[in-house]
Amino acid sequence: MADLESLEGGEGLAEAIRSDCEEALNHRQRAIQKYAIRLASLEREVSKEEMDELRSAELSEVEILELIHVVGFFSHINRVAEATGVDLETWMPPKQE
């Protein structure tokens, strides 16, 4: 599994995000982050304006679909873990009761 330093932005990105996430991300990355957070907490359908914001950040229709699938997968796995009390990551501290 790739660590954050090996992804787009290179060395220092992880520390920059820990320090100031908004400042560390470029326009495209901020649009992806905003949409992912919105989609993960979805209480209604996504608006046309929200989709247009991704397109204006130069995401293709395929990339938007991939983003929707990734967020949906992680949301699903998180809900299953929460419902069953399973800690999926060994590096995470155990859930406090």
C-alpha positions as CSV (number, residue, x, y, z in Angstrom):
1,M,0.0,0.0,0.0
2,A,1.4,3.4,-0.9
3,D,2.0,5.9,1.8
4,L,1.1,9.6,1.4
5,E,4.6,10.7,0.6
6,S,4.7,8.5,-2.5
7,L,1.5,10.0,-3.9
8,E,0.9,13.1,-6.0
9,G,2.7,16.0,-4.4
10,G,5.8,14.0,-3.3
11,E,7.7,14.3,-0.1
12,G,6.4,16.6,2.5
13,L,2.7,16.3,1.5
14,A,1.7,14.3,4.5
15,E,3.3,16.8,6.9
16,A,1.8,19.7,5.0
17,I,-1.7,18.1,5.2
18,R,-1.2,17.5,9.0
19,S,-0.2,21.2,9.4
20,D,-2.7,22.9,7.2
21,C,-4.8,20.7,5.0
22,E,-6.5,23.5,3.1
23,E,-3.2,25.1,2.2
24,A,-1.5,21.8,1.2
25,L,-4.1,20.8,-1.4
26,N,-4.4,22.2,-4.8
27,H,-7.7,23.2,-6.4
28,R,-8.4,19.8,-7.8
29,Q,-7.5,18.0,-4.6
30,R,-9.7,20.4,-2.5
31,A,-12.7,19.8,-4.9
32,I,-12.2,16.0,-4.5
33,Q,-11.9,16.3,-0.7
34,K,-15.0,18.5,-0.4
35,Y,-17.1,16.2,-2.6
36,A,-15.9,13.0,-0.8
37,I,-16.9,14.5,2.6
38,R,-20.2,15.6,1.2
39,L,-20.9,12.2,-0.4
40,A,-19.9,10.3,2.7
41,S,-22.4,12.2,4.8
42,L,-25.1,12.2,2.1
43,E,-28.6,12.9,3.4
44,R,-30.0,13.8,0.0
45,E,-29.0,13.6,-3.7
46,V,-26.0,15.5,-4.9
47,S,-26.8,18.8,-6.6
48,K,-25.9,19.8,-10.1
49,E,-23.7,22.5,-8.7
50,E,-21.7,20.0,-6.7
51,M,-21.1,18.0,-9.8
52,D,-20.2,21.1,-11.8
53,E,-17.6,22.0,-9.2
54,L,-15.8,18.7,-9.8
55,R,-16.0,19.3,-13.6
56,S,-14.6,22.8,-13.2
57,A,-11.7,21.2,-11.2
58,E,-11.0,19.3,-14.4
59,L,-12.3,15.8,-13.3
60,S,-13.6,13.7,-16.1
61,E,-16.8,11.8,-15.9
62,V,-14.9,8.6,-15.4
63,E,-12.9,10.2,-12.6
64,I,-16.1,11.4,-10.9
65,L,-17.6,8.0,-11.1
66,E,-14.4,6.5,-9.6
67,L,-14.5,9.0,-6.8
68,I,-18.2,8.0,-6.1
69,H,-17.2,4.3,-6.0
70,V,-14.2,4.9,-3.7
71,V,-16.2,7.0,-1.3
72,G,-19.1,4.5,-1.4
73,F,-16.8,1.6,-0.7
74,F,-15.1,3.2,2.3
75,S,-18.5,4.4,3.6
76,H,-19.8,0.8,3.3
77,I,-16.8,-0.8,5.0
78,N,-16.8,1.8,7.8
79,R,-20.5,1.2,8.5
80,V,-20.0,-2.6,8.6
81,A,-17.0,-2.2,11.0
82,E,-19.0,0.1,13.2
83,A,-22.0,-2.2,13.2
84,T,-20.0,-5.3,14.1
85,G,-17.4,-3.6,16.4
86,V,-14.5,-4.7,14.2
87,D,-11.3,-2.6,14.2
88,L,-10.0,-2.9,10.6
89,E,-6.7,-1.3,11.0
90,T,-4.1,-2.7,13.4
91,W,-2.4,0.7,13.8
92,M,-5.6,2.3,15.1
93,P,-6.2,2.3,18.9
94,P,-9.1,0.1,20.0
95,K,-12.5,1.7,20.1
96,Q,-13.3,3.1,23.5
97,E,-16.6,1.9,25.0
